[in-house]
Amino acid sequence: MLVACAKSSVPVSIHGVNYSANTFSYVLVDPANSENRGGGELVGAYSAGGTVCCYALPAKWRPGIKIEVREIYWLPKLPDDSLPEVTKKHVVELPPYATGKAGELWVVRAADGSMAVVSSNYQPDHVSWPGKIKGWPIPSLQYQRERWDLHINQAQHDVELYISSLDELKKKPIEHAKESWAVSAQHGPEELKGYSGPDDVAYLLMLRQSYESALVDVRAKLQRMKDSRP
């Protein structure tokens, strides 16, 4: 009996594919056997996960195979920087195997948040992929712009930081130099070689030139990002 039972099921690897704008994680549970479970990976927006272990599928497909997908996903960040978490359970039916034999198990999150599972040793971009959604995830234009704007905002922050540093160095040169010297002494003492102290004229000149050079670079980077924004 044990031999027959072992041959009736096959352990397979699990992958997650996310066609939505929400990062999600999942765990798969067999409604008929809670000890048969797998998953647990985190899959980013418009991306695919890795390979996790393992879930036992019937060696031969039959109608009515159910799999429970326990999902957690996160909504956009709130003004207080918190990420609202949503937990859902989906009981989905496993469609026929791509080749007639149990293959790797794919957990598919569609753009609208609906869930599906596919057993296939073919990847989503293969011509024989049996899933309803073909190809790997492609970020939406809105998502691309949102991510791009995050980088633009960071570059703008860097510009403002160097402008502020130059302004402080001009108004309070020794005080600013002492703060910079203390930071370098702790994290990069080799940067201070050749200077007698924070009031060294050469050190003050080096700070100003490094800020001016960095400001030119970050301004150019910011402009390139603005020009190439989707």
Secondary structure, 3 states (H helix, E strand, C coil): CHHHHHHHEEEEEEEEEECCCCCEEEEEEECCEEEEEEEEEEECCCEECCCEEEEEEECCCCCCCEEEEEEEEECCCCCCCCCCEEEEEEEEECCCCCCCCCCCEEEEECCCCCEEEEECCCCCCCCCCCCCCCCCCCCCHHHHHHHHHHHHHHHHHHHHHHHHHHHHHHHCHHHHHHHHHHHHHHHCHHHHCCCCCCCCHHHHHHHHHHHHHHHHHHHHHHHHHHHCCC
